[in-house]
Amino acid sequence: MINTNNPNFRLYLLALMVLQNTSVVLVGRYSRSTGKKEDMYVVNHLLIVTETMKFVLAMCLEYNMTNGKLWNSIKENIIDVPLDALKITIPSMLYLLQNTLLYVALGNLTAPLFQVTYQSKLLTTAIVSVILLQRKYSFKQWFCLFLLGIGVAAVVLGEKKEDEEKEVEQNLTVGLTAVTVACFSSAFAGVYFEMVLKKKTSSSTGEKTKNPVSLWMRNIQMAFFSVIIALVNGWRMTGDEAEKPFLFAFNKWVWTVACLQAGGGLLVAAVIKYADNVLKGLATGVSVVFSTGLSMIFFGTLLTGQFVFGSAIILASVFFFSNDFPFATKGKDNGSSDSKASMPTVKSSEDIELQKPLVSNQA
């Protein structure tokens, strides 16, 4: 049995999260960038498989958490309150859209560019949190968000210059549009999911309210609705993809992506429970650098000085958004109340958003 109090356990989680984040991006991009388009697997099929795996895993975790009383939990949180369970259809649709678009982005962007621009979800989550939750941010956090925007602009403009100098099969505009919409979809889904998780529910008979539903039960509901929505989308598909049989072109790399996606949320949950926001920020930065280096080796990706500059700004913004600046730690050590992190209210929505597939920072 793993000793969670061991100081090395945090490093173990960090290594696993970096490995998972990096693997999803690289393997996902490889699975979408090799072979002809007509021989490519259908993303909707991958989503069905991934969400089914997540459904089974979440069921197992809820069974363990309730000491074998899984059916009682399902009756209490789904059958007795069907309208409350139906609320999860909204984030389910948004996350399904997000993950579909992320595979479009992976097919049209290099792994480093995808990793860097996808960090914009921090900015979109902040904006949506202000609108829906009336959340307030400190000057430091708004400054970090401003720098993040500058970093993304620098990276994108540098990539456009590169594309003008060479012919590429990838479509930069399509890839960037997909990432942008995915970031907003992820933000709306994450904030809405947070609202649902924290809100107490009442039974259909109007009895007293009960505590919020567990995270695993919400994931059971979300995975179930995601599978249903994906099946409906598959039934409505037209063109070449509609003619492809289920699990068409599912090779070992596609199955690897599905397993990484399904297990990614559980890993993030462990990081949230046993570590902290600092570890998550470190994992984000390390995974971007690691995946960039591997992309240069395996895909021959060339990096410009402007890309490196913009990436550094983005990573610094993501990290310091939720952590103190170096010069602020002295006051914190002296017990200054002003130096305390202002992230507790933000952490929950970011962490919930990361429970879902694909780099959640990660991927």
Secondary structure, DSSP 8 states (H G I E B T S, - for coil): ---TTSHHHHHHHHHHHHHHHHHHHHHHHHHHHSS-GGGS--HHHHHHHHHHHHHHHHHHHHHHHTTT-HHHHHIIIIIS-HHHHHTTHHHHHHHHHHHHHHHHHHTTS-HHHHHHHHTTHHHHHHHHHHHHH-----HHHHHHHHHHHHHHHHHHHHHHHHHHHS--SS-HHHHHHHHHHHHHHHHHHHHHHHHHHHS-B--TT----B----HHHHHHHHHHHHHHHHHHHHHH--SHHHHS-TTTT--HHHHHHHHHHHHHHHHHHHHHHHS-HHHHHHHHHHHHHHHHHHHHHHS-----HHHHHHHHHHHHHHHHHSS--GGGHHHHHTT-GGGS---HHHHHHHHHHHTSSSHHHH-
